[in-house]
């Protein structure tokens, strides 16, 4: 019995969906197919697990796509006639109060800062129509979100040191002295231009 007949009988015996399996086994495979290039590799696609949270409970940049609601629409941006046919504008939204992938302290800061930008249901929206590409606009929207989150994790800027305040005070005093000296010099020059007032010729 030849190979094809054996494969055909094996497929018919083991499956109800025999046509699909038969097609996979008997179809043409190129010399450049993955199982021939990487014969010992497992060719199973999988989603890697999320990275561990950042040190100190900080945001690590990972945004789970299944926690976001992403919609695409027609953009008003560049594209000419192409803009009327492709949904390249990206709208990303999520419930900020329920975003467990954002550290708790950062989430509370975001809820205070973005309180006016949340809708009634508590959704926060990010839009992007920067380019003509849907994927690039999605990447841009996610980067905007990362930037907003990381901005809240930065330490609040402290006031200037005493040394800096002293330097500023001295500069202001010196500028005031120079300004008054210039005023005196100009007044002296104007006074010298005047004719003497109490002398009669």
Buried (B, 14 or more C-beta within 10 A) or exposed (E): EEEEEEBBEBBEEEEEEBEEBBEEEEEEEEEEEEEEEEEEEEEEEEEEEEEEEEEEEBBBEEBEEEEBEBEBEBBEBEBEEEBEEBEBBBBBBBBBBEBEBBBEEBBEBBBEEEEEEBEEEEBBEBBBBBBBBBEBBBBBBBBBBBEBBEEBBEEEEEEEEEEEEEEEEEEEEEEEEEEEEEEEEEEEEEEEEEEEEEEEE
